[in-house]
Amino acid sequence: GGDWERATLNLPIVEGDEITTDNNSRLEIQFDNNQHVRLAENAYLKVVTLKDNGIAFSLSLGTMIARVTRFEKDVSSFEIDAPKTTIAVQKAGVYRIDAGQQNDAEIRVAVTQNGEARVYSADAGFTLKNNRSARVFVDGANSGEWEASDYARYSDEFDTWSLDRDVV
């Protein structure tokens, strides 16, 4: 149906589900022992594909961290669509996507923990390697361009919260 429902522990998630977080809220989705997604406040995520051989999301607003601990790109896929950009996981690692707010001219993608991703826009494609971050310009005069930098410059308390969740 079209009604929103409050998330509860172990709530089943299926293709087509739309998930949003409000002010001062966070959410974690665990798909199996090897794949987790965490949303910061004011995020909007749609589950596009949820199959054994592939997972795809659309993050139109907010910030998301995906943790993928085992991954074989020849056997499966893990992709995140952000405004005018697609991030395709290439290796196990941690991936942060900052989709921003509606009508923002740029998004940010970051890769840590030995990860690697291919980042595609309408005009460009590039590989983002471990401990790197990229600003991808999705609108305006620089649309399609990107700037890479060191990930540590942009780490914040959402990263810390997510890392703390991984400690056993």
N, CA and C of each residue as an Amber inpcrd file, in Angstrom:
protein
   504
   0.8020000  -1.1830000   0.0000000   0.0000000   0.0000000   0.0000000
   0.8460000   1.2470000   0.0000000   0.2030000   2.3820000   0.0690000
   0.9020000   3.6530000   0.0430000   1.1520000   4.2310000   1.4170000
   0.8360000   3.4850000   2.4610000   1.0030000   3.9950000   3.8180000
   2.4160000   3.7460000   4.3220000   2.9420000   4.7030000   5.0830000
   4.2390000   4.5380000   5.7240000   4.0450000   3.6890000   6.9620000
   5.0780000   2.9290000   7.2950000   5.0290000   2.1100000   8.4970000
   6.3280000   2.3020000   9.2590000   6.2370000   2.3200000  10.5700000
   7.4140000   2.5030000  11.4100000   8.2590000   1.2340000  11.3650000
   9.5650000   1.4150000  11.1870000  10.4820000   0.2770000  11.1520000
  10.5830000  -0.3520000  12.5410000  10.6210000  -1.6680000  12.5540000
  10.8020000  -2.4080000  13.7820000  11.9240000  -3.4210000  13.5770000
  12.4270000  -3.9550000  14.6550000  13.4810000  -4.9500000  14.5830000
  13.0160000  -6.1350000  13.7390000  13.8500000  -6.5440000  12.8100000
  13.5950000  -7.6870000  11.9230000  12.4270000  -7.4750000  10.9620000
  12.1290000  -6.2460000  10.6180000  11.1020000  -5.9560000   9.6350000
  11.5830000  -6.4440000   8.2670000  10.8320000  -7.2940000   7.5780000
  11.2640000  -7.7650000   6.2550000  11.3080000  -6.6180000   5.2470000
  12.2950000  -6.6760000   4.3740000  12.4430000  -5.6680000   3.3300000
  12.4050000  -6.3770000   1.9840000  11.6820000  -5.7860000   1.0340000
  11.5490000  -6.3820000  -0.2920000  11.8250000  -5.3320000  -1.3570000
  12.0100000  -5.7880000  -2.5950000  12.2040000  -4.8570000  -3.7110000
  11.0310000  -3.8850000  -3.7620000  11.3600000  -2.6330000  -4.0210000
  10.3340000  -1.5940000  -4.1070000  10.1060000  -0.8510000  -2.8080000
  10.5880000  -1.3880000  -1.6880000  10.4160000  -0.6880000  -0.4150000
  11.1400000   0.6510000  -0.4390000  10.5180000   1.6460000   0.1630000
  11.1020000   2.9780000   0.3000000  11.2960000   3.2260000   1.7850000
  12.5140000   3.6410000   2.1310000  12.8800000   3.7980000   3.5340000
  13.3660000   5.2250000   3.7460000  12.8570000   5.8560000   4.7930000
  13.2660000   7.2180000   5.0910000  13.5870000   7.3450000   6.5740000
  14.5200000   8.2130000   6.8840000  14.8230000   8.5220000   8.2720000
  14.4690000   9.9750000   8.5350000  14.1250000  10.2560000   9.7600000
  13.7110000  11.5920000  10.1750000  14.8750000  12.2720000  10.8960000
  14.6350000  13.4750000  11.3800000  15.6410000  14.1770000  12.1870000
  16.0610000  13.3030000  13.3610000  17.3250000  13.3390000  13.6990000
  17.8700000  12.6280000  14.8610000  17.5760000  11.1290000  14.8630000
  17.5190000  10.5310000  13.6810000  17.3140000   9.0850000  13.6140000
  18.3230000   8.4590000  12.6640000  18.6000000   7.2010000  12.9030000
  19.4960000   6.4190000  12.0500000  18.8820000   5.0390000  11.8960000
  19.3450000   4.3370000  10.8730000  18.7710000   3.0390000  10.5890000
  19.8480000   2.1140000  10.0580000  19.7830000   0.8530000  10.4520000
  20.6980000  -0.1500000   9.9300000  19.8830000  -1.2760000   9.3180000
  20.2920000  -1.7000000   8.1220000  19.6740000  -2.8370000   7.4530000
  20.7700000  -3.8760000   7.2450000  20.5280000  -5.0790000   7.7160000
  21.4800000  -6.1700000   7.5150000  20.8450000  -7.1680000   6.5530000
  21.5270000  -7.4120000   5.4340000  20.9960000  -8.3360000   4.4380000
  21.4690000  -9.7540000   4.6720000  22.6890000  -9.9080000   5.1000000
  23.2650000 -11.1770000   5.5350000  24.5020000 -10.8150000   6.3500000
  25.3200000 -11.7720000   6.6780000  26.5000000 -11.4720000   7.4890000
  27.5040000 -10.5920000   6.7650000  27.3880000 -10.4570000   5.4460000
  28.3910000  -9.7630000   4.6570000  27.9530000  -8.4090000   4.0950000
  26.7030000  -8.0180000   4.3000000  26.2170000  -6.7790000   3.6850000
  25.2980000  -6.0250000   4.6460000  25.7200000  -4.7950000   4.9740000
  24.9410000  -3.9080000   5.8460000  24.8100000  -2.5460000   5.1700000
  23.7100000  -1.8920000   5.4300000  23.5100000  -0.5140000   4.9780000
  23.0620000   0.2850000   6.1840000  23.6540000   1.4600000   6.3380000
  23.2830000   2.3460000   7.4330000  22.9140000   3.7080000   6.8740000
  21.8080000   4.2470000   7.3610000  21.3310000   5.5510000   6.9040000
  21.4420000   6.5680000   8.0250000  21.9080000   7.7570000   7.6730000
  21.9300000   8.8770000   8.6160000  20.5500000   9.5280000   8.6210000
  20.4020000  10.5430000   9.4280000  19.1210000  11.2460000   9.5100000
  18.7750000  11.9020000   8.1720000  17.4820000  12.0860000   7.9490000
  16.9440000  12.7690000   6.7650000  17.4160000  12.1410000   5.4510000
  17.4100000  10.8140000   5.4070000  17.7950000  10.0900000   4.1930000
  16.5650000   9.4420000   3.5620000  16.6530000   9.2070000   2.2630000
  15.5740000   8.5390000   1.5300000  16.1940000   7.4940000   0.6190000
  15.8590000   6.2360000   0.8560000  16.4430000   5.1030000   0.1480000
  15.3360000   4.2380000  -0.4230000  15.5110000   3.8080000  -1.6620000
  14.5800000   2.8610000  -2.2820000  15.3400000   1.5840000  -2.6150000
  14.7490000   0.4350000  -2.2810000  15.3300000  -0.8560000  -2.6130000
  14.8930000  -1.1870000  -4.0370000  15.8360000  -1.1690000  -4.9680000
  15.5350000  -1.3980000  -6.3850000  15.6180000  -2.8820000  -6.7190000
  16.7200000  -3.5230000  -6.3120000  16.9250000  -4.9500000  -6.5740000
  17.3950000  -5.6120000  -5.2960000  16.8100000  -6.7680000  -4.9960000
  17.1960000  -7.5160000  -3.8100000  17.1530000  -9.0020000  -4.1640000
  18.2620000  -9.4690000  -4.7280000  18.3760000 -10.8490000  -5.1800000
  19.6610000 -11.4530000  -4.6110000  19.7620000 -12.7830000  -4.6500000
  20.9670000 -13.4520000  -4.1610000  22.2100000 -12.9980000  -4.9130000
  22.0560000 -12.6910000  -6.2060000  23.2250000 -12.3150000  -7.0110000
  23.3610000 -10.8130000  -7.2260000  22.5470000 -10.0180000  -6.5560000
  22.6990000  -8.5820000  -6.7230000  21.7600000  -7.7610000  -5.8760000
  22.2920000  -6.6380000  -5.3990000  21.5240000  -5.6820000  -4.6170000
  21.7310000  -4.3150000  -5.2440000  20.6490000  -3.5620000  -5.3860000
  20.7450000  -2.1990000  -5.9150000  19.7920000  -1.3000000  -5.1310000
  20.2810000  -0.0980000  -4.8290000  19.5150000   0.9010000  -4.1110000
  19.5020000   2.1950000  -4.8960000  18.5480000   3.0380000  -4.5610000
  18.5280000   4.4070000  -5.0410000  18.4910000   5.3060000  -3.8080000
  19.5600000   6.0660000  -3.6140000  19.6510000   7.0140000  -2.5030000
  19.4590000   8.4070000  -3.0780000  18.2580000   8.9570000  -2.9230000
  17.9920000  10.2650000  -3.5200000  18.2790000  11.4240000  -2.5730000
  18.2690000  11.1550000  -1.2620000  18.5420000  12.1990000  -0.2700000
  19.3510000  11.6100000   0.8810000  20.2140000  12.4190000   1.4650000
  20.8800000  12.0320000   2.6880000  22.1630000  11.2440000   2.5040000
  22.5480000  10.5630000   3.5880000  23.8330000   9.8760000   3.6610000
  23.6410000   8.4070000   4.0020000  24.4440000   7.5830000   3.3470000
  24.3720000   6.1390000   3.5320000  25.7870000   5.5720000   3.6160000
  25.9810000   4.5850000   4.4660000  27.2130000   3.8130000   4.5060000
  26.8530000   2.3650000   4.2360000  27.5120000   1.7770000   3.2460000
  27.3200000   0.3570000   2.9340000  28.5920000  -0.3840000   3.3070000
  28.4410000  -1.4450000   4.0710000  29.5830000  -2.2850000   4.4580000
  29.4030000  -3.6380000   3.7690000  30.3730000  -3.9860000   2.9530000
  30.3520000  -5.2400000   2.2150000  31.6260000  -5.9970000   2.5910000
  31.4940000  -7.0890000   3.3560000  32.6790000  -7.7800000   3.8680000
  33.1500000  -8.9250000   2.9790000  32.2840000  -9.4580000   2.1370000
  32.6750000 -10.4730000   1.1410000  31.9920000 -10.1040000  -0.1590000
  32.7860000 -10.1170000  -1.2520000  32.2040000  -9.7110000  -2.5280000
  33.0100000 -10.3020000  -3.6780000  32.3130000 -10.8930000  -4.6210000
  32.9230000 -11.4090000  -5.8450000  32.1850000 -10.7820000  -7.0230000
  32.8110000  -9.8090000  -7.6760000  32.1170000  -9.0480000  -8.7190000
  31.7420000  -9.8990000  -9.9280000  32.3890000 -11.0540000 -10.1170000
  32.0260000 -11.9280000 -11.2330000  30.7640000 -12.7270000 -10.9350000
  30.3590000 -12.7870000  -9.6680000  29.2210000 -13.5990000  -9.2510000
  28.0250000 -12.7400000  -8.8410000  28.2930000 -11.5450000  -8.3010000
  27.2030000 -10.7160000  -7.7970000  27.4710000  -9.2380000  -8.0550000
  26.4650000  -8.4290000  -7.7580000  26.6050000  -6.9830000  -7.9180000
  26.0310000  -6.2790000  -6.6910000  26.5620000  -5.0810000  -6.4370000
  26.0780000  -4.2240000  -5.3560000  26.2150000  -2.8050000  -5.8790000
  25.0750000  -2.1450000  -6.1240000  25.0950000  -0.8050000  -6.7180000
  24.2140000   0.1550000  -5.9330000  24.6440000   1.4060000  -5.9500000
  23.8740000   2.4770000  -5.3420000  23.7200000   3.5830000  -6.3800000
  22.4860000   3.9280000  -6.6760000  22.2130000   5.0860000  -7.5210000
  22.0250000   6.2860000  -6.6050000  22.7310000   7.3480000  -6.9140000
  22.5640000   8.6290000  -6.2380000  22.1540000   9.6090000  -7.3410000
  21.8020000  10.8350000  -7.0340000  21.3940000  11.7460000  -8.1040000
  22.3990000  11.7790000  -9.2590000  21.9280000  11.3660000 -10.4350000
  22.6830000  11.3960000 -11.6950000  24.0160000  10.6490000 -11.6270000
  24.1300000   9.6750000 -10.7150000  25.3820000   8.9400000 -10.4980000
  25.0650000   7.5100000 -10.0780000  25.8990000   6.5640000 -10.5100000
  25.8030000   5.1780000 -10.0550000  27.1520000   4.7510000  -9.4920000
  27.1200000   4.1140000  -8.3410000  28.3240000   3.6040000  -7.6970000
  28.2280000   2.0870000  -7.7240000  29.1860000   1.4310000  -8.3830000
  29.2050000  -0.0280000  -8.4930000  30.3790000  -0.5710000  -7.6830000
  30.0790000  -1.3370000  -6.6450000  31.1050000  -1.9290000  -5.7920000
  31.9260000  -2.9170000  -6.6180000  33.2550000  -2.8580000  -6.4540000
  34.1650000  -3.7600000  -7.1530000  34.8720000  -4.7310000  -6.2080000
  34.9910000  -4.3440000  -4.9270000  35.6830000  -5.1570000  -3.9200000
  34.9720000  -4.9970000  -2.5810000  35.2140000  -5.9410000  -1.6950000
  34.7130000  -5.7990000  -0.3300000  35.3070000  -4.5330000   0.2790000
  34.5150000  -3.8050000   1.0690000  34.9710000  -2.5750000   1.6760000
  33.8130000  -1.8130000   2.2890000  34.0700000  -0.5700000   2.6430000
  33.0470000   0.3130000   3.1890000  32.8800000   1.4840000   2.2330000
  31.6260000   1.8190000   1.9340000  31.2920000   2.8300000   0.9360000
  30.3340000   3.8370000   1.5580000  30.7090000   5.1010000   1.4760000
  29.8370000   6.1660000   1.9800000  29.3850000   7.0030000   0.7940000
  28.0790000   7.2410000   0.7410000  27.5080000   8.0700000  -0.3150000
  26.7340000   9.1920000   0.3580000  27.0870000  10.4180000   0.0300000
  26.3760000  11.6050000   0.5020000  25.6070000  12.1630000  -0.6900000
  24.3240000  11.8380000  -0.7650000  23.4940000  12.3070000  -1.8780000
  23.0650000  13.7560000  -1.7020000  23.2160000  14.2780000  -0.4920000
  22.8490000  15.6700000  -0.2340000  21.3470000  15.8460000  -0.1310000
  20.9190000  17.0490000  -0.3870000  19.5000000  17.3940000  -0.3400000
  18.9940000  17.6720000  -1.7560000  17.7080000  17.8080000  -1.8920000
  17.1100000  18.0330000  -3.2090000  17.7420000  19.2430000  -3.8960000
  18.0900000  19.0820000  -5.1580000  18.6670000  20.1120000  -6.0290000
  20.1010000  20.4960000  -5.6900000  20.8140000  19.7060000  -4.8600000
  22.2380000  19.9670000  -4.6350000  22.9980000  19.7420000  -5.9400000
  24.0450000  20.4880000  -6.1560000  24.8140000  20.4140000  -7.4060000
  25.9080000  19.3540000  -7.3580000  26.1360000  18.7330000  -6.1950000
  27.1880000  17.7250000  -6.1020000  26.8080000  16.6620000  -5.0870000
  27.4400000  15.4920000  -5.2390000  27.3420000  14.4310000  -4.2560000
  28.7710000  14.0530000  -3.8680000  28.9220000  13.2520000  -2.8160000
  30.2370000  12.7850000  -2.4060000  30.1870000  11.2710000  -2.2680000
  31.2560000  10.6250000  -2.7260000  31.4140000   9.1760000  -2.6110000
  32.7550000   8.9190000  -1.9500000  32.7990000   7.9790000  -0.9960000
  34.0520000   7.6480000  -0.3240000  34.1750000   6.1370000  -0.1910000
  35.4340000   5.6690000  -0.2360000  35.7220000   4.2340000  -0.1530000
  36.8040000   4.0090000   0.9010000  36.5590000   3.0610000   1.8250000
  37.5490000   2.7010000   2.8360000  37.5750000   1.1920000   3.0240000
  38.4420000   0.7480000   3.9180000  38.5860000  -0.6560000   4.3040000
  38.8460000  -1.5670000   3.0970000  39.7940000  -1.1230000   2.2560000
  40.2690000  -1.8660000   1.0880000  39.2570000  -1.9810000  -0.0460000
  38.2360000  -1.1460000  -0.0340000  37.2280000  -1.1800000  -1.0770000
  37.6860000  -0.5250000  -2.3650000  36.8690000  -0.6880000  -3.3850000
  37.0790000  -0.0570000  -4.6810000  35.7300000  -0.0050000  -5.3910000
  35.4380000   1.1060000  -6.0390000  34.1610000   1.2650000  -6.7250000
  34.3580000   1.9330000  -8.0690000  33.4850000   1.6030000  -9.0060000
  33.3820000   2.3440000 -10.2600000  32.2520000   3.3420000 -10.0600000
  32.5190000   4.5880000 -10.4280000  31.5390000   5.6580000 -10.2890000
  31.2050000   6.1510000 -11.6890000  29.9210000   6.1650000 -12.0130000
  29.4630000   6.5480000 -13.3550000  28.4930000   7.7140000 -13.2620000
  28.6630000   8.6570000 -14.1810000  27.6740000   9.7210000 -14.3620000
  27.3230000   9.7300000 -15.8520000  26.4770000  10.6350000 -16.2550000
  26.0890000  10.6950000 -17.6670000  27.2820000  11.0020000 -18.5700000
  28.2820000  11.7150000 -18.0380000  29.3980000  12.1780000 -18.8550000
  30.7420000  11.5460000 -18.5400000  30.8370000  10.7670000 -17.4540000
  32.1560000  10.2770000 -17.0420000  32.0360000   8.9770000 -16.2630000
  33.1460000   8.2920000 -16.1350000  33.2540000   7.1170000 -15.2950000
  34.6800000   7.0430000 -14.7800000  34.8420000   6.6710000 -13.5250000
  36.1760000   6.5650000 -12.9620000  36.1680000   5.5460000 -11.8410000
  37.3560000   5.0870000 -11.4640000  37.5060000   4.1500000 -10.3600000
  37.9360000   4.9160000  -9.1220000  37.2560000   4.6600000  -8.0120000
  37.5860000   5.2680000  -6.7300000  38.1610000   4.1740000  -5.8440000
  39.4130000   4.3450000  -5.4470000  40.1170000   3.3150000  -4.6880000
  40.1160000   3.6040000  -3.1940000  40.6350000   2.6480000  -2.4430000
  40.6520000   2.6760000  -0.9850000  41.1680000   3.9930000  -0.4060000
  40.4930000   4.4520000   0.6390000  40.8300000   5.6810000   1.3780000
  40.7850000   6.9420000   0.5310000  39.9390000   6.9120000  -0.4820000
  39.7620000   8.0860000  -1.3420000  38.2910000   8.5180000  -1.3060000
  38.0980000   9.7790000  -1.5710000  36.7890000  10.3970000  -1.6210000
  36.6970000  11.1900000  -2.9190000  35.4920000  11.3180000  -3.4490000
  35.3200000  12.1210000  -4.6620000  34.0600000  12.9630000  -4.5580000
  34.1800000  14.2110000  -4.9590000  33.0190000  15.0750000  -5.1750000
  32.6350000  14.9110000  -6.6300000  31.3990000  14.5610000  -6.8780000
  30.9060000  14.3990000  -8.2420000  29.8960000  15.5220000  -8.4800000
  30.1640000  16.3330000  -9.4850000  29.2770000  17.4590000  -9.8030000
  28.1550000  16.9490000 -10.6930000  26.9200000  17.0470000 -10.2210000
  25.7730000  16.4910000 -10.9260000  24.8940000  17.5580000 -11.5760000
  25.2320000  18.8100000 -11.3540000  24.4460000  19.8930000 -11.9290000
  25.3360000  21.1250000 -12.0770000  24.9210000  22.0600000 -12.8720000
  25.6520000  23.3080000 -13.0340000  26.7240000  23.2280000 -14.1030000
  27.5740000  24.2360000 -14.1410000  28.5970000  24.3660000 -15.1780000
  29.6140000  23.2280000 -15.1540000  29.8670000  22.6200000 -13.9940000
  30.8450000  21.5390000 -13.8780000  30.2230000  20.1440000 -13.9180000
  28.9620000  20.0500000 -14.3040000  28.2520000  18.7730000 -14.3250000
  29.0540000  17.7090000 -15.0830000  29.1720000  16.5290000 -14.4640000
  29.9250000  15.4260000 -15.0560000  31.3720000  15.3700000 -14.6330000
  31.8890000  16.4290000 -14.0180000  33.2730000  16.4440000 -13.5560000
  33.3340000  15.9260000 -12.1210000  34.5460000  15.5940000 -11.6790000
  34.7340000  15.1020000 -10.3220000  36.1030000  15.5080000  -9.8070000
  36.2180000  15.5580000  -8.4680000  37.4800000  15.8680000  -7.7920000
  37.7200000  14.8160000  -6.7290000  38.8860000  14.1870000  -6.7490000
  39.2370000  13.1800000  -5.7510000  40.0810000  13.8020000  -4.6460000
  39.9630000  13.2390000  -3.4470000  40.7750000  13.6990000  -2.3190000
  40.8880000  12.5660000  -1.3030000  41.6320000  12.8190000  -0.2410000
  41.8190000  11.8510000   0.8290000  40.5330000  11.7460000   1.6400000
  40.1230000  10.5280000   1.9500000  38.8770000  10.3070000   2.6810000
  38.8990000  10.9040000   4.0890000  40.0120000  10.8320000   4.7700000
  40.0930000  11.2610000   6.1720000  39.6560000  12.7200000   6.3710000
  39.7670000  13.5400000   5.3480000  39.3640000  14.9540000   5.4640000
  37.8760000  15.1160000   5.7100000  37.0870000  14.0990000   5.3670000
  35.6330000  14.2490000   5.4200000  34.9530000  13.3280000   6.4160000
  35.7220000  12.5890000   7.1850000  35.1570000  11.6780000   8.1650000
  34.4340000  12.4670000   9.2570000  33.3050000  11.9490000   9.7350000
  32.5450000  12.6360000  10.7740000  31.9830000  11.6290000  11.7790000
  31.1150000  12.0940000  12.6650000  30.6080000  11.2270000  13.7180000
  29.6860000  10.1360000  13.1850000  29.0770000  10.2840000  12.0120000
  28.2910000   9.1980000  11.4210000  29.2180000   8.0360000  11.0540000
  30.4110000   8.3380000  10.5410000  31.4030000   7.2930000  10.2670000
  31.7950000   6.5810000  11.5600000  32.0150000   7.3470000  12.6160000
  32.3930000   6.7690000  13.9020000  31.2900000   5.8540000  14.4210000
  30.0500000   6.2990000  14.3430000  28.9120000   5.4880000  14.7760000
  28.8550000   4.1800000  13.9830000  29.0410000   4.2790000  12.6840000
  28.9870000   3.0890000  11.8470000  30.1140000   2.1190000  12.1740000
  31.3340000   2.6370000  12.3550000  32.4560000   1.7770000  12.7280000
  32.2390000   1.1130000  14.0810000  31.6790000   1.8650000  15.0290000
  31.3830000   1.3030000  16.3560000  30.3910000   0.1440000  16.2610000
  29.4790000   0.1800000  15.3000000  28.4930000  -0.8930000  15.1030000
  29.1670000  -2.1690000  14.6140000  30.3400000  -2.0280000  13.9750000
  31.0430000  -3.1930000  13.4440000  31.8900000  -3.9050000  14.4810000
  32.1610000  -3.2600000  15.6050000  32.9860000  -3.8610000  16.6520000
  32.1550000  -4.9360000  17.3450000  32.7350000  -6.1110000  17.4610000
  32.0100000  -7.2300000  18.0500000  32.1240000  -7.2180000  19.5540000
